[in-house]
Amino acid sequence: MKNLRKFAAFALAIVLMLSLCTGCGDGKDNGNQKAEGDYSYHWKLATTETSDYYMTVLAQEFLDKVSERTGGKVTGEVFASGQLGGLVDALEGLELGTVDIVMDGFSSLGEVNPLFDVWGMPYLYDNDEHRDKFWDEYFDECAELVAERANIRMVTVLDGLNRNLSCTKAVNNLNDLKGLKIRVPTITTYMKVWECFGTAPVPMALSEVYTSIQNNVVQGQENDIMLTMNMNFYEVAPYAIMTEHVPYEGSLFFNEETFQSFPEELQKIILEVGREITEKSRTVVASEEAKTLDKMEEMGVTIIRPDLTEFRAATASMYEGNDTIKPVLDLIDKARG
């Protein structure tokens, strides 16, 4: 009888141990093992943009729509203005799992993976119609390239305005730029563009730009007109030179392995909402650009639209021998057909 009791106790212990071990393993494996529809996530979205910037607002809308379509199984929170660190910090968090989504411009990511340099290239698209056709027809192929090269899954395209120059003097042609000191972000392709234009590009924190223009440390800065207006740069650099040199576009980025660990149902919802946000961003940007141009005229900003033929020619050499970005350039070229 004693032996029987010992055996029963031993068997019960084994059963308890097995039940405790059920589901053991790392988080990514668990995600794969979940039954379709059986999931729950709370996402942290990191961005260095301000909370009222239109891309940040669209990012919040993305989270809200995904939450709604999953019946609240997915919730999310936007951490704007670099609350979770700068871009490099956020991307490290994406890899470590402490950040779930990063929102930023494509060209900004060129500092961590050279494939993204393609979106910092000058005069990348012939016009807005060419750009939209490219994304509408080749988004999936681009997303796969990015996933393969950078282990990042892009799920939308946030349309943006082209970058332009605000300056302390009138610039009517390329020659008028010679020797000017122009503030640029610390993005390699952006600096190269302004070298090709014959200026002296000066990398500088955005917070230092206003006083630097005021004190003639630099004679201008390049940004989209919405940000330039919001930062009050036209007060000290009242000439808006519409160079339209680089298109600013952004996305929402997941870690590729994490994205693939999501149930198929959730992946489909993410990409479906991503397409809707792309479409809305185009409408939002067009409306905001028109409003900003009206405000610029009201405050007396001089808007100059130079012939861009010589600007395009001056930067054409940047496309020579750049094999890293060629796969994306080939798709952009196909969209011209």
N, C-alpha and C positions, 0 to 999 in steps of 0.2 A: 504493500500500500504506500509506504514511504517513497519507494522508487517511482511509483506511478504519479504521486504528487509532484516529485521533483521534475519528472518529464513534462508534466502539464505546465508547470511554472516556466520551464525552459522554453517550451513552445510558445507560450504567451509572450515572453520577452522578445523572441524572434519576430513575432507578428508586429509588436509595438515598434521595434527598430525599423522594420521595413516600411511601416506607415509613416514614420517620421522622415525617412529618406526620400519619400515620394516627392518628385518635383525638384530635388536637389540639382545644382548645376549653375552655370553663369546665366546672367539675365538674357543674353541674346538667344541662348538655346531655349530658355523658357518661352520667349516670344514666339519662336518657331513651333513650339509644341502646343501652344494655345489653340483651342478649337476656333474655327472661323466665327467671329462675332463675340468671342470671349476675350476682351482686352480692356485695359484702362490705362490712360497715360495723362500726365500733366506736364506740358512742354514749357521750357524756358526759351524764349526767343531773345537773342542778344543783337543789339545794333548800336553803332556809334552815332546814329542820326538822332535828332531831337524828337520828342513825342508828338509834336504837331507837324512834322515833315510829312508830306503826302505819302511817301513810301512807307513810313512807320504806320500811318493810319490804315493803309492797305494791308500791311502785315497783320494788324489787329483784326481787320475784317476777315482775312484768311483764317485766323485762329477761330473766330466766332462761327464762321460757316462750317468748318470741319467739326467743331463741337456740336453744332445743330444737327448735322447730317449723321453723326455717330450717336445721336441721342444722349449726348453728354458723357460718352465714354472717354472722349478726349477733351481736355481743357488746356488752356494755355495762358501765358502771361508775357507781355513785352517788357523787356528791360532796355530802355532807351538811354541815349546820351552816354554810352560807355559805362553803364552801371556795373556790367560784368567784365569790364576791362576793354582794352583796345581790340582792334580786329584780330591781331595775332593771338591775343589771350582768348578771344571768343572761339577761334578756330581750334586752338589747343583744347578748349573745353568741349568742342564738338567731338574731337577724337577721344577724349577721356570719358565722355558721357555726362559731364557736369552742365553742358549746354546742349539743347536739343535742336535748335535752329539758329542759324546766323543770317541776318539780312545785311547785305552790303552791295556795292557796285561790283560788276564783274571785273573791271580794270583794277580795282583795289587788291583783288586776290592775286594779281600778277606778281606781287612781292613774295608769295609763298609757292606759286606754281606757274611756270612760264606760259602754259597754255592760255591762261587768262589775259596775257599781254595783248592778244588779238583784239580785245574789246577796249584797249587803250590806243589803238592805231588811228591815225588821222584819216578822215574822210572815208570811213569804212564802208558806208552805204552811199548809193547814188542819191537817194532821197528817202522820205518816210515810207513811200509805197514799197520800195525795194527792201527796206528793213523789215516791214511787217510781213512781206511775202517770205523772206528768209525764215523768220521765226515760225510762221504758220506752217511752212512746208518741212522745215528741218530741225524743229525743236527736239524731237526724240533722238535724232542722230547726234546732236550737240550734247544732249544730256548723257548719252552713253559714252561719248568721248571724255567728258568731264569726269564721269564716274570711274572710267578706266584709268585715266591719267592722275586724278587727284583724290580718289576715294571720297568724292563729294557728290551728292545727288541734288541737282537743281530741279525745282518743281514748278517754277513759274518764271515769267519775265516781267519785271516792273519797268515799264516804259519811262524814259526820262528825257529831259531837254538836252540839246547839244550844249557844249561848253563854249563860252564866248569871253571876250576880253572887256574889262572895264579899265579905263586909262585916264591919266591926268591930262592927256593931250589928244587931239584928233589924229586918227590913223586912217588914211584913205587908201593906202596901198602897202605892199610888203616893205618897201624901202623906208617907210615912216617908222617901222618897228626897229630898225637897225640900232643896236647898242642899248636899247631900253632894258631896264631891270624889271622883270615880271615875276611876281610870286606864283609858284606852282606847288601842288602837293608833292610829297616825296614818293612819286610813282615814276619809275624809270621812263616809260613810254611818253608820259606827259612832258617830262623834262627834255626828252629828245626832240619832241615836236617844236618846242620853243627855241631850241638850239638851231633847228632847221630854218626857223623863221628869222634867225639872225639876232635874237635877243640874248640877254644874259639871264637864264632862269634861276630863281632864288627859292630854294625849298624853305618853307616857313610854316609854323603853326597858324591855323586859321585865326586864333585869338590875337595874334600879333599884327595882322594885316592892316587893320584900320589905321593904327598909329604909324605903322611903317610907311604907308602911302602919304599920310599927313606930314611926315617928317622927311619925305622924299628919299627914304631908304630904297623903296621900289616905286616905279611909276605906274604900276598897274597890277592886276591880278586876274586870273581866269577861273571862271566858274559858270554854272548855269545862271540865267537871269533871276530865277526865283530865289536862289540862295544869296546871290549878290544883293538883291533887294532886301531880303530879311536881315542881312548883316549890315545894312546901311552903307555899303561900300560906294554907292553912287554919290553919297554926300562928299566924298573926298576924291573920287575918280568919276567925274560926271559924263564921260564919253563911253558909250556902249558900242564896241566894235564887234559886229556880228560875224565873227570868223567861223563859227559853226564847226570847229576843228575836230572835236571828238564827241561822239554820242555817249551820253551817260545812261547806262542801263543797269538794273540791279536784279537780284533774285533772292529767293529764300533757299538756304542750303541746309540739307541734312547730311549726316555721316552716311555713306553708302551702305555700310554693313548694318547700321541701325535701321535704315529705310527698308532693306531687304528682309529684316527680321519682323517687320510689321505684317499682320494678316493681309492677305490679298485684297480683301474688302476695303481695308483702311488705305492701302496704297492707291486704289482706284479713286477713292474719295479725295485724297490729297491732290492727285493729278487733275481731277475734274475741277476742283475748286481753284487750283493753280491756273487753269486755262481761263476761268471766269475772271480771276484777278488780273490776268494779262490784258484781257479785253477792256476791263474797267480802267486800268491804268492809262490806256491810250486816250480814252475820253477825258479823264481827269487832267492829264498833262496838257492836252490841247486847250482845255478851258482855262487852266491856270496860266498857261503861257500868254493867252490873249489878255487876261486880266492884268498880268504883270506888265506887259507892254503898255497898256493904257495908263497904269500907275506911273511908269517911267516917264511917259510923255507929260503927264500932269505935273510931275515934280521938276520938269525942265531938263531931263537927261537928253543929251544929243545922241541919237541913234544913227550909226553909220553902217551901211551895208556895202563893203568893198567887193570888187570882182574877185571871186575866190580862185580863179584859174591859176594865178601865180602862187597862191598859197598851197594848192594841191600839188603843183609841180615841185615846189620847194621841199615837200615832205615825201615825195614818191620813193626816194632812196631807202626809206625805212622798211619797205616791203621786199627789198632785195636780200636773198639768201637767208630768209627766216623760216627754216624748216619746221621748227617747233609748232608754229601756229598755222602751217599750211593746210592741215586737214579742215580747219574751220574756214579758212579763206576760200578753199575749194567749194565748200557748201554755199558760202556767200556769193561766189561767182556763179554757181548754178542758178541761184535765185534771180539772176539778171536775165535768164532766158525766158 
